[in-house]
């Protein structure tokens, strides 16, 4: 999935700062072409031959943290650039709290207890050494679970604790929504969230295309033009 508008804007805010620290500036005698070549070299070191190839979660985390490493302003940046599961965990927790929980609250009276019971059950909380404390999202991580697979008779990587929780909650929410007769649009509107149905998504794409800030960014980097194609028709 291509980077969001805000992620593209964040890149172009951080890149000049990194260039200044590294001395990749016109003031130091470098041409615009040489500075652009440095940008492409930087992206290649991050594993991408173009900014349009960077994905929204792991890829952008890698690029952003490496930019901060160049700037030398974030002591944790180097750690997170090597361990991408730190940001992935943060992303999943945010999705659960800001997206799934508001929807679940439409159908469940005490979502906090509901969430706690699922986490305790899936992670066998009462069989480890912290039974006196309620389990929280911060106790779960986004690292793949490495365990023995009885079917293949070998060790295998399974989805992380947070991924399993996210999928379980999403599946149960879908069941509750269907039982109530709500559409996705109705549910998300009632929960006060932005709708992700096809019609609403198309409308947001059209709005993004008209964003003058995005236009200036794509003009700065021709590679980005293909990432945000202009649609000729609007569904409304």
N, C-alpha and C positions, 0 to 999 in steps of 0.2 A: 504494500500500500504506500502510495506517495506521501511525502511529508505534508503536514497541514500548513495552512498559511502562516499561522503563528510560529511554527517550527522553522519555516524558511526565513521569516523575519528575524528570529532569534539567531540563526546562523549568520545572517548578514550584519547583525549587531556585534557578534563576538569575533567574527573573522578579522575586521580591522584592528581590534584590540590586540589580537594575537600577532598580527603583522607588525604592529608598532613595537611590541616587546621584542620580537625576533629581528627587527630591523629591516623588514621587507616593505619598505616605503619608498616613495619617490624622493623624499628628502634625503635618503641614503643613496640616491643615484639609480634606483631600480626603475625600469620602465613598467608600464601597465601590463605588457605582455609577460614580463618576468614575474610580476606579482601574481598574475593569473596562473602561470606555470607552477608557482609555489602552492597555490590553492589546489591544483590538480594533483600535485605530488602528495599533499597532505591527505586528500581524500583517498588516494591509492593506499597510503599507509594504514588508513582506517578500513580498507577492504572494498572500496567503491571506486569505479572509474568515472562516476558522475554523481552530482548531488541528487539527480532524479532517481538514482538506484537505491538511495538510502531509505530504509524502512522506518516506520514511525516510532518503534519502541527500541529494540536492541541496537539497530543501526544508528538512530539519532543519539541514543545514549552514548555510544562509542564516539561519535563525531564531536558531540558537545563536551564530553569529559576530556577528550584529547585537546580541544581548543583551550580549555581551562588549564590543562597541564602546561601548554605553551605559555600561557599568561602567568602561571605560577601563583595564582590567587586562591586556589582551592586545594587544601591539603588532602581532601578525600577524593579528588578527581582521579588521581592515578589508580587508587584502589578500585573505584567504580568502573574505570575504563577497562580493567582486567576482569572484574567480576560483574558481568551484566545482569546477573540475577538480583542484585541489590535494587536497581531501578525497576526491573520487571516486577519485583515484589511490591514496590511502592505504587506502581501503576495499577496492579491488580487490586490492592487494598483500596485505592482511590475509586476504582470502578465499582467495587462492592458497596462502599459507603455512599458514594454520590449517585449511583445509577440503579443498583439492584435494591438496596434497602428502601429508598423512597417508594418504589413500586410495591415491594412486599408489605409495606405499612398500609397499603390499601386493602389488603386481604387478611393480615395477621395482626392481632391486637398487641402482642409483645414480641416484636421482631428481635430485640436484643437477646432474650432468653432462647428464642427459636434458633438464632444464629449460634449461640453458645452451645446448645445441645448438639447441633450438627457437628461443630468443630470437635467437641469432646468425643463424640462417637467415632468420627472418622480418624482421629489421631490417638485414640485409646488413652485419653488424658488421665484417667483414674488408675492406669496401670504403670505410670511413671512416677518420678519423685517429686511432683509438684501438685499433689491433690488438694492442697489447702487454698490454692489460687485459681480463680476462674480463668479459663483459657481466653485469649484475645487474638485479634488478627495479627498483632505484632509478634505473637509466638509462632506464627507460621511463616515459611519462607517459600521462595520460588525456585529452589534447587530441585532438579529431578530426583525422584525417589529411586534409589538403586537397591533392588531386592531380587530374591530368587523367584523365577517364574516356573510354576509347577508344570505348565503345559510344555514349555521348551526345555525344561530341566537345566536351565542356565540363568545366570544373573542378567537382569534387564532393567533399563531405565523406564520408569513410569512417570506420569505427570506429577508435578510438584504439589505440595499440600495446598497452596493457594489456588492453583489451577483447578484441582479437584473440587475445592470448595466453591469456586466461581461457577463451574459447570453444574454442580449439584443445585445451587441456589437458582441458577438460570432455568434449569429443568423444572424445578418445583414451582417457580414463578409462572412459567408457561402453563403448567397444569392449572394453577389457581386462576390465571387469567381466562383460560378457556372455560373453566367451570362457571365463571361469573358472566361469560358472554361478552367480555370486553375485547375490542381490537387492540393491537399494539398502539395505534394512534390515540385511542381513547384512554388507555392505561397511562401512557406517558404524559398525556395532557393533564389528566387528573392528578398525577404525581408532581406536576409542575416542572417536568423535564422537557428538553427539546426532543421532538419526535424524530424517529429514525426510519419512518416508513418511506417508500419509494418516492411518493409525491413531495414530501417535505425535504428529502435529501436532494432531489432535483432542484428544488427552489433555492436551497442553500448554495448549490453549485453555481447557479445563475448569479446569485448575489455576490459570491466570491470573485467571479469573473469581472464584475463591475467595480471591484475594490481598487482604487487608484494606487494604494501602497503595494498591492500584489503586482500591478502592472509595472511599477517602477522596478520591482525586484526581478521580474522576468526579463526586463530590458537590460538589467545589469548582468545577467547570466543567460545567454541564449539557450543553454541546456534546459532551463526551467520552462521554457515556452511549451515544450511537448508534455510537461507534467500537468499543465492546466489548460487543456484544449477548450476552445470556445464552442458552446452548443448553440445551434441556430434557432432552436425552438424551445419554448417554455411550456411545461405541462399545465399552466394556469392561464 
